[in-house]
Amino acid sequence: MIRPILTQLALFVAPFAAYAAFLWATRAGVFHPASWPLATVAWLSVSATILVAGSFVLLASFSGVPAGSAYVPAHMENGRLVPGQAR
């Protein structure tokens, strides 16, 4: 469960990190408040939210089991634990 959370967090932080790298490359002062105006932070937040929402859509569309399949929970067969699976 931690991997999807870290993936979404990384996608949200990516625009801010790219802007910070841009500021660092142009020697504009990454930690100076004037380098982070409210309009820029708002655009970075919007783009980060779009990245996260897009990744949710892609994750829902291209992962998981095929439509119409049924989940068979984990069970015991002949004294062996058979893991759950979709059929």
Backbone as XML, in Angstrom:
<?xml version="1.0"?>
<chain id="A" units="angstrom">
  <residue number="1" name="MET">
    <atom name="N" x="0.816" y="-1.191" z="0.000"/>
    <atom name="CA" x="0.000" y="0.000" z="0.000"/>
    <atom name="C" x="0.866" y="1.264" z="0.000"/>
  </residue>
  <residue number="2" name="ILE">
    <atom name="N" x="2.072" y="1.144" z="0.485"/>
    <atom name="CA" x="2.923" y="2.328" z="0.562"/>
    <atom name="C" x="3.399" y="2.772" z="-0.817"/>
  </residue>
  <residue number="3" name="ARG">
    <atom name="N" x="3.577" y="1.827" z="-1.748"/>
    <atom name="CA" x="4.068" y="2.187" z="-3.083"/>
    <atom name="C" x="3.101" y="3.091" z="-3.839"/>
  </residue>
  <residue number="4" name="PRO">
    <atom name="N" x="1.801" y="2.817" z="-3.883"/>
    <atom name="CA" x="0.901" y="3.752" z="-4.568"/>
    <atom name="C" x="0.869" y="5.134" z="-3.913"/>
  </residue>
  <residue number="5" name="ILE">
    <atom name="N" x="0.958" y="5.166" z="-2.600"/>
    <atom name="CA" x="0.952" y="6.453" z="-1.902"/>
    <atom name="C" x="2.210" y="7.239" z="-2.244"/>
  </residue>
  <residue number="6" name="LEU">
    <atom name="N" x="3.361" y="6.578" z="-2.227"/>
    <atom name="CA" x="4.607" y="7.264" z="-2.573"/>
    <atom name="C" x="4.629" y="7.691" z="-4.041"/>
  </residue>
  <residue number="7" name="THR">
    <atom name="N" x="4.033" y="6.895" z="-4.912"/>
    <atom name="CA" x="3.959" y="7.268" z="-6.327"/>
    <atom name="C" x="3.129" y="8.533" z="-6.505"/>
  </residue>
  <residue number="8" name="GLN">
    <atom name="N" x="1.978" y="8.591" z="-5.862"/>
    <atom name="CA" x="1.124" y="9.778" z="-5.976"/>
    <atom name="C" x="1.791" y="10.995" z="-5.342"/>
  </residue>
  <residue number="9" name="LEU">
    <atom name="N" x="2.465" y="10.784" z="-4.228"/>
    <atom name="CA" x="3.179" y="11.886" z="-3.585"/>
    <atom name="C" x="4.306" y="12.408" z="-4.483"/>
  </residue>
  <residue number="10" name="ALA">
    <atom name="N" x="5.028" y="11.496" z="-5.118"/>
    <atom name="CA" x="6.112" y="11.905" z="-6.020"/>
    <atom name="C" x="5.560" y="12.674" z="-7.221"/>
  </residue>
  <residue number="11" name="LEU">
    <atom name="N" x="4.415" y="12.235" z="-7.748"/>
    <atom name="CA" x="3.807" y="12.951" z="-8.867"/>
    <atom name="C" x="3.331" y="14.343" z="-8.457"/>
  </residue>
  <residue number="12" name="PHE">
    <atom name="N" x="2.864" y="14.475" z="-7.220"/>
    <atom name="CA" x="2.415" y="15.785" z="-6.759"/>
    <atom name="C" x="3.594" y="16.726" z="-6.523"/>
  </residue>
  <residue number="13" name="VAL">
    <atom name="N" x="4.696" y="16.199" z="-6.020"/>
    <atom name="CA" x="5.859" y="17.025" z="-5.698"/>
    <atom name="C" x="6.679" y="17.354" z="-6.940"/>
  </residue>
  <residue number="14" name="ALA">
    <atom name="N" x="6.551" y="16.591" z="-8.017"/>
    <atom name="CA" x="7.380" y="16.751" z="-9.214"/>
    <atom name="C" x="7.364" y="18.162" z="-9.804"/>
  </residue>
  <residue number="15" name="PRO">
    <atom name="N" x="6.210" y="18.820" z="-9.986"/>
    <atom name="CA" x="6.259" y="20.181" z="-10.541"/>
    <atom name="C" x="6.988" y="21.167" z="-9.639"/>
  </residue>
  <residue number="16" name="PHE">
    <atom name="N" x="6.819" y="21.025" z="-8.335"/>
    <atom name="CA" x="7.514" y="21.910" z="-7.399"/>
    <atom name="C" x="9.021" y="21.672" z="-7.443"/>
  </residue>
  <residue number="17" name="ALA">
    <atom name="N" x="9.418" y="20.409" z="-7.537"/>
    <atom name="CA" x="10.841" y="20.088" z="-7.632"/>
    <atom name="C" x="11.434" y="20.591" z="-8.941"/>
  </residue>
  <residue number="18" name="ALA">
    <atom name="N" x="10.678" y="20.491" z="-10.025"/>
    <atom name="CA" x="11.166" y="20.989" z="-11.311"/>
    <atom name="C" x="11.323" y="22.508" z="-11.275"/>
  </residue>
  <residue number="19" name="TYR">
    <atom name="N" x="10.386" y="23.207" z="-10.650"/>
    <atom name="CA" x="10.493" y="24.664" z="-10.537"/>
    <atom name="C" x="11.671" y="25.043" z="-9.641"/>
  </residue>
  <residue number="20" name="ALA">
    <atom name="N" x="11.864" y="24.300" z="-8.549"/>
    <atom name="CA" x="13.006" y="24.567" z="-7.678"/>
    <atom name="C" x="14.315" y="24.321" z="-8.422"/>
  </residue>
  <residue number="21" name="ALA">
    <atom name="N" x="14.375" y="23.287" z="-9.245"/>
    <atom name="CA" x="15.576" y="23.027" z="-10.047"/>
    <atom name="C" x="15.802" y="24.154" z="-11.054"/>
  </residue>
  <residue number="22" name="PHE">
    <atom name="N" x="14.716" y="24.664" z="-11.640"/>
    <atom name="CA" x="14.827" y="25.803" z="-12.552"/>
    <atom name="C" x="15.374" y="27.027" z="-11.827"/>
  </residue>
  <residue number="23" name="LEU">
    <atom name="N" x="14.844" y="27.293" z="-10.632"/>
    <atom name="CA" x="15.339" y="28.429" z="-9.859"/>
    <atom name="C" x="16.811" y="28.249" z="-9.504"/>
  </residue>
  <residue number="24" name="TRP">
    <atom name="N" x="17.176" y="27.046" z="-9.138"/>
    <atom name="CA" x="18.564" y="26.777" z="-8.785"/>
    <atom name="C" x="19.471" y="26.952" z="-9.995"/>
  </residue>
  <residue number="25" name="ALA">
    <atom name="N" x="19.019" y="26.491" z="-11.164"/>
    <atom name="CA" x="19.827" y="26.597" z="-12.384"/>
    <atom name="C" x="19.998" y="28.049" z="-12.820"/>
  </residue>
  <residue number="26" name="THR">
    <atom name="N" x="18.986" y="28.875" z="-12.581"/>
    <atom name="CA" x="19.094" y="30.284" z="-12.965"/>
    <atom name="C" x="19.640" y="31.148" z="-11.839"/>
  </residue>
  <residue number="27" name="ARG">
    <atom name="N" x="19.991" y="30.519" z="-10.743"/>
    <atom name="CA" x="20.547" y="31.206" z="-9.570"/>
    <atom name="C" x="19.608" y="32.315" z="-9.075"/>
  </residue>
  <residue number="28" name="ALA">
    <atom name="N" x="18.327" y="32.004" z="-9.041"/>
    <atom name="CA" x="17.324" y="32.994" z="-8.654"/>
    <atom name="C" x="16.999" y="32.952" z="-7.167"/>
  </residue>
  <residue number="29" name="GLY">
    <atom name="N" x="17.585" y="32.079" z="-6.415"/>
    <atom name="CA" x="17.296" y="31.996" z="-4.984"/>
    <atom name="C" x="16.106" y="31.105" z="-4.705"/>
  </residue>
  <residue number="30" name="VAL">
    <atom name="N" x="16.370" y="29.830" z="-4.544"/>
    <atom name="CA" x="15.303" y="28.846" z="-4.355"/>
    <atom name="C" x="14.506" y="29.123" z="-3.082"/>
  </residue>
  <residue number="31" name="PHE">
    <atom name="N" x="15.167" y="29.561" z="-2.018"/>
    <atom name="CA" x="14.491" y="29.749" z="-0.735"/>
    <atom name="C" x="14.012" y="31.180" z="-0.512"/>
  </residue>
  <residue number="32" name="HIS">
    <atom name="N" x="14.196" y="32.030" z="-1.491"/>
    <atom name="CA" x="13.746" y="33.414" z="-1.354"/>
    <atom name="C" x="12.249" y="33.482" z="-1.632"/>
  </residue>
  <residue number="33" name="PRO">
    <atom name="N" x="11.467" y="34.068" z="-0.727"/>
    <atom name="CA" x="10.005" y="34.111" z="-0.922"/>
    <atom name="C" x="9.569" y="34.813" z="-2.212"/>
  </residue>
  <residue number="34" name="ALA">
    <atom name="N" x="10.350" y="35.750" z="-2.693"/>
    <atom name="CA" x="9.973" y="36.438" z="-3.929"/>
    <atom name="C" x="10.046" y="35.522" z="-5.143"/>
  </residue>
  <residue number="35" name="SER">
    <atom name="N" x="10.777" y="34.413" z="-5.036"/>
    <atom name="CA" x="10.883" y="33.458" z="-6.134"/>
    <atom name="C" x="9.667" y="32.542" z="-6.233"/>
  </residue>
  <residue number="36" name="TRP">
    <atom name="N" x="8.817" y="32.574" z="-5.210"/>
    <atom name="CA" x="7.633" y="31.710" z="-5.163"/>
    <atom name="C" x="6.366" y="32.558" z="-5.037"/>
  </residue>
  <residue number="37" name="PRO">
    <atom name="N" x="6.035" y="33.358" z="-6.063"/>
    <atom name="CA" x="4.802" y="34.162" z="-5.970"/>
    <atom name="C" x="3.571" y="33.255" z="-5.941"/>
  </residue>
  <residue number="38" name="LEU">
    <atom name="N" x="2.497" y="33.809" z="-5.411"/>
    <atom name="CA" x="1.260" y="33.031" z="-5.233"/>
    <atom name="C" x="0.736" y="32.481" z="-6.560"/>
  </residue>
  <residue number="39" name="ALA">
    <atom name="N" x="0.832" y="33.249" z="-7.620"/>
    <atom name="CA" x="0.346" y="32.777" z="-8.925"/>
    <atom name="C" x="1.145" y="31.563" z="-9.400"/>
  </residue>
  <residue number="40" name="THR">
    <atom name="N" x="2.442" y="31.582" z="-9.199"/>
    <atom name="CA" x="3.285" y="30.453" z="-9.600"/>
    <atom name="C" x="2.972" y="29.212" z="-8.766"/>
  </residue>
  <residue number="41" name="VAL">
    <atom name="N" x="2.812" y="29.399" z="-7.478"/>
    <atom name="CA" x="2.470" y="28.268" z="-6.603"/>
    <atom name="C" x="1.098" y="27.709" z="-6.969"/>
  </residue>
  <residue number="42" name="ALA">
    <atom name="N" x="0.171" y="28.585" z="-7.335"/>
    <atom name="CA" x="-1.159" y="28.118" z="-7.744"/>
    <atom name="C" x="-1.066" y="27.286" z="-9.019"/>
  </residue>
  <residue number="43" name="TRP">
    <atom name="N" x="-0.298" y="27.754" z="-10.024"/>
    <atom name="CA" x="-0.148" y="26.978" z="-11.256"/>
    <atom name="C" x="0.559" y="25.658" z="-10.996"/>
  </residue>
  <residue number="44" name="LEU">
    <atom name="N" x="1.544" y="25.662" z="-10.127"/>
    <atom name="CA" x="2.225" y="24.405" z="-9.790"/>
    <atom name="C" x="1.266" y="23.443" z="-9.091"/>
  </residue>
  <residue number="45" name="SER">
    <atom name="N" x="0.417" y="23.966" z="-8.226"/>
    <atom name="CA" x="-0.561" y="23.112" z="-7.533"/>
    <atom name="C" x="-1.580" y="22.537" z="-8.507"/>
  </residue>
  <residue number="46" name="VAL">
    <atom name="N" x="-2.032" y="23.346" z="-9.441"/>
    <atom name="CA" x="-2.994" y="22.863" z="-10.445"/>
    <atom name="C" x="-2.352" y="21.778" z="-11.302"/>
  </residue>
  <residue number="47" name="SER">
    <atom name="N" x="-1.124" y="22.019" z="-11.761"/>
    <atom name="CA" x="-0.459" y="21.003" z="-12.594"/>
    <atom name="C" x="-0.172" y="19.735" z="-11.801"/>
  </residue>
  <residue number="48" name="ALA">
    <atom name="N" x="0.168" y="19.865" z="-10.527"/>
    <atom name="CA" x="0.400" y="18.684" z="-9.699"/>
    <atom name="C" x="-0.888" y="17.894" z="-9.509"/>
  </residue>
  <residue number="49" name="THR">
    <atom name="N" x="-1.991" y="18.597" z="-9.299"/>
    <atom name="CA" x="-3.282" y="17.920" z="-9.137"/>
    <atom name="C" x="-3.698" y="17.221" z="-10.424"/>
  </residue>
  <residue number="50" name="ILE">
    <atom name="N" x="-3.446" y="17.836" z="-11.573"/>
    <atom name="CA" x="-3.752" y="17.199" z="-12.854"/>
    <atom name="C" x="-2.902" y="15.945" z="-13.052"/>
  </residue>
  <residue number="51" name="LEU">
    <atom name="N" x="-1.621" y="16.003" z="-12.680"/>
    <atom name="CA" x="-0.767" y="14.812" z="-12.776"/>
    <atom name="C" x="-1.294" y="13.667" z="-11.916"/>
  </residue>
  <residue number="52" name="VAL">
    <atom name="N" x="-1.675" y="13.987" z="-10.691"/>
    <atom name="CA" x="-2.184" y="12.948" z="-9.781"/>
    <atom name="C" x="-3.508" y="12.385" z="-10.294"/>
  </residue>
  <residue number="53" name="ALA">
    <atom name="N" x="-4.422" y="13.247" z="-10.723"/>
    <atom name="CA" x="-5.712" y="12.777" z="-11.237"/>
    <atom name="C" x="-5.520" y="11.932" z="-12.490"/>
  </residue>
  <residue number="54" name="GLY">
    <atom name="N" x="-4.618" y="12.366" z="-13.371"/>
    <atom name="CA" x="-4.335" y="11.570" z="-14.571"/>
    <atom name="C" x="-3.759" y="10.214" z="-14.243"/>
  </residue>
  <residue number="55" name="SER">
    <atom name="N" x="-2.908" y="10.163" z="-13.233"/>
    <atom name="CA" x="-2.343" y="8.860" z="-12.864"/>
    <atom name="C" x="-3.409" y="7.949" z="-12.254"/>
  </residue>
  <residue number="56" name="PHE">
    <atom name="N" x="-4.367" y="8.536" z="-11.519"/>
    <atom name="CA" x="-5.470" y="7.724" z="-10.998"/>
    <atom name="C" x="-6.296" y="7.137" z="-12.139"/>
  </residue>
  <residue number="57" name="VAL">
    <atom name="N" x="-6.560" y="7.937" z="-13.157"/>
    <atom name="CA" x="-7.332" y="7.458" z="-14.308"/>
    <atom name="C" x="-6.576" y="6.351" z="-15.030"/>
  </residue>
  <residue number="58" name="LEU">
    <atom name="N" x="-5.287" y="6.560" z="-15.273"/>
    <atom name="CA" x="-4.483" y="5.531" z="-15.942"/>
    <atom name="C" x="-4.388" y="4.264" z="-15.108"/>
  </residue>
  <residue number="59" name="LEU">
    <atom name="N" x="-4.231" y="4.414" z="-13.811"/>
    <atom name="CA" x="-4.154" y="3.249" z="-12.929"/>
    <atom name="C" x="-5.465" y="2.463" z="-12.960"/>
  </residue>
  <residue number="60" name="ALA">
    <atom name="N" x="-6.581" y="3.166" z="-12.930"/>
    <atom name="CA" x="-7.875" y="2.489" z="-12.964"/>
    <atom name="C" x="-8.148" y="1.845" z="-14.317"/>
  </residue>
  <residue number="61" name="SER">
    <atom name="N" x="-7.633" y="2.437" z="-15.391"/>
    <atom name="CA" x="-7.916" y="1.926" z="-16.731"/>
    <atom name="C" x="-7.040" y="0.742" z="-17.117"/>
  </residue>
  <residue number="62" name="PHE">
    <atom name="N" x="-5.788" y="0.761" z="-16.717"/>
    <atom name="CA" x="-4.839" y="-0.218" z="-17.234"/>
    <atom name="C" x="-4.280" y="-1.179" z="-16.200"/>
  </residue>
  <residue number="63" name="SER">
    <atom name="N" x="-4.856" y="-1.247" z="-15.030"/>
    <atom name="CA" x="-4.376" y="-2.220" z="-14.048"/>
    <atom name="C" x="-5.566" y="-2.984" z="-13.483"/>
  </residue>
  <residue number="64" name="GLY">
    <atom name="N" x="-5.263" y="-3.979" z="-12.747"/>
    <atom name="CA" x="-6.327" y="-4.776" z="-12.151"/>
    <atom name="C" x="-6.674" y="-5.986" z="-12.999"/>
  </residue>
  <residue number="65" name="VAL">
    <atom name="N" x="-7.745" y="-6.614" z="-12.644"/>
    <atom name="CA" x="-8.183" y="-7.822" z="-13.324"/>
    <atom name="C" x="-9.140" y="-7.465" z="-14.454"/>
  </residue>
  <residue number="66" name="PRO">
    <atom name="N" x="-9.302" y="-8.356" z="-15.407"/>
    <atom name="CA" x="-10.230" y="-8.090" z="-16.507"/>
    <atom name="C" x="-11.677" y="-7.957" z="-16.011"/>
  </residue>
  <residue number="67" name="ALA">
    <atom name="N" x="-12.460" y="-7.217" z="-16.752"/>
    <atom name="CA" x="-13.868" y="-7.033" z="-16.396"/>
    <atom name="C" x="-14.599" y="-8.367" z="-16.459"/>
  </residue>
  <residue number="68" name="GLY">
    <atom name="N" x="-15.486" y="-8.570" z="-15.528"/>
    <atom name="CA" x="-16.286" y="-9.784" z="-15.508"/>
    <atom name="C" x="-15.640" y="-10.950" z="-14.773"/>
  </residue>
  <residue number="69" name="SER">
    <atom name="N" x="-14.433" y="-10.785" z="-14.284"/>
    <atom name="CA" x="-13.787" y="-11.878" z="-13.566"/>
    <atom name="C" x="-14.261" y="-11.888" z="-12.118"/>
  </residue>
  <residue number="70" name="ALA">
    <atom name="N" x="-14.186" y="-13.043" z="-11.515"/>
    <atom name="CA" x="-14.630" y="-13.217" z="-10.132"/>
    <atom name="C" x="-13.418" y="-13.484" z="-9.236"/>
  </residue>
  <residue number="71" name="TYR">
    <atom name="N" x="-13.447" y="-12.945" z="-8.028"/>
    <atom name="CA" x="-12.359" y="-13.138" z="-7.076"/>
    <atom name="C" x="-12.612" y="-14.404" z="-6.275"/>
  </residue>
  <residue number="72" name="VAL">
    <atom name="N" x="-11.614" y="-15.262" z="-6.224"/>
    <atom name="CA" x="-11.669" y="-16.469" z="-5.406"/>
    <atom name="C" x="-10.736" y="-16.229" z="-4.233"/>
  </residue>
  <residue number="73" name="PRO">
    <atom name="N" x="-11.275" y="-16.150" z="-2.999"/>
    <atom name="CA" x="-10.421" y="-15.851" z="-1.852"/>
    <atom name="C" x="-9.452" y="-16.986" z="-1.548"/>
  </residue>
  <residue number="74" name="ALA">
    <atom name="N" x="-8.447" y="-16.672" z="-0.743"/>
    <atom name="CA" x="-7.485" y="-17.692" z="-0.328"/>
    <atom name="C" x="-8.218" y="-18.811" z="0.408"/>
  </residue>
  <residue number="75" name="HIS">
    <atom name="N" x="-7.786" y="-20.028" z="0.152"/>
    <atom name="CA" x="-8.430" y="-21.183" z="0.779"/>
    <atom name="C" x="-7.423" y="-22.322" z="0.911"/>
  </residue>
  <residue number="76" name="MET">
    <atom name="N" x="-7.843" y="-23.355" z="1.633"/>
    <atom name="CA" x="-6.992" y="-24.532" z="1.838"/>
    <atom name="C" x="-7.421" y="-25.638" z="0.889"/>
  </residue>
  <residue number="77" name="GLU">
    <atom name="N" x="-6.444" y="-26.245" z="0.191"/>
    <atom name="CA" x="-6.677" y="-27.411" z="-0.658"/>
    <atom name="C" x="-5.634" y="-28.459" z="-0.304"/>
  </residue>
  <residue number="78" name="ASN">
    <atom name="N" x="-6.091" y="-29.608" z="0.153"/>
    <atom name="CA" x="-5.211" y="-30.713" z="0.516"/>
    <atom name="C" x="-4.130" y="-30.276" z="1.505"/>
  </residue>
  <residue number="79" name="GLY">
    <atom name="N" x="-4.508" y="-29.465" z="2.474"/>
    <atom name="CA" x="-3.571" y="-29.018" z="3.490"/>
    <atom name="C" x="-2.614" y="-27.929" z="3.035"/>
  </residue>
  <residue number="80" name="ARG">
    <atom name="N" x="-2.838" y="-27.382" z="1.852"/>
    <atom name="CA" x="-1.978" y="-26.317" z="1.312"/>
    <atom name="C" x="-2.792" y="-25.042" z="1.180"/>
  </residue>
  <residue number="81" name="LEU">
    <atom name="N" x="-2.165" y="-23.912" z="1.504"/>
    <atom name="CA" x="-2.829" y="-22.634" z="1.352"/>
    <atom name="C" x="-2.688" y="-22.173" z="-0.097"/>
  </residue>
  <residue number="82" name="VAL">
    <atom name="N" x="-3.834" y="-21.969" z="-0.744"/>
    <atom name="CA" x="-3.869" y="-21.481" z="-2.116"/>
    <atom name="C" x="-4.200" y="-19.988" z="-2.050"/>
  </residue>
  <residue number="83" name="PRO">
    <atom name="N" x="-3.326" y="-19.127" z="-2.571"/>
    <atom name="CA" x="-3.597" y="-17.676" z="-2.468"/>
    <atom name="C" x="-4.817" y="-17.275" z="-3.279"/>
  </residue>
  <residue number="84" name="GLY">
    <atom name="N" x="-5.400" y="-16.149" z="-2.901"/>
    <atom name="CA" x="-6.549" y="-15.626" z="-3.618"/>
    <atom name="C" x="-6.159" y="-15.189" z="-5.020"/>
  </residue>
  <residue number="85" name="GLN">
    <atom name="N" x="-7.111" y="-15.297" z="-5.932"/>
    <atom name="CA" x="-6.848" y="-14.919" z="-7.313"/>
    <atom name="C" x="-8.149" y="-14.577" z="-8.023"/>
  </residue>
  <residue number="86" name="ALA">
    <atom name="N" x="-8.030" y="-13.900" z="-9.141"/>
    <atom name="CA" x="-9.190" y="-13.570" z="-9.968"/>
    <atom name="C" x="-9.286" y="-14.573" z="-11.098"/>
  </residue>
  <residue number="87" name="ARG">
    <atom name="N" x="-10.490" y="-15.049" z="-11.334"/>
    <atom name="CA" x="-10.705" y="-16.028" z="-12.415"/>
    <atom name="C" x="-11.764" y="-15.519" z="-13.348"/>
  </residue>
</chain>
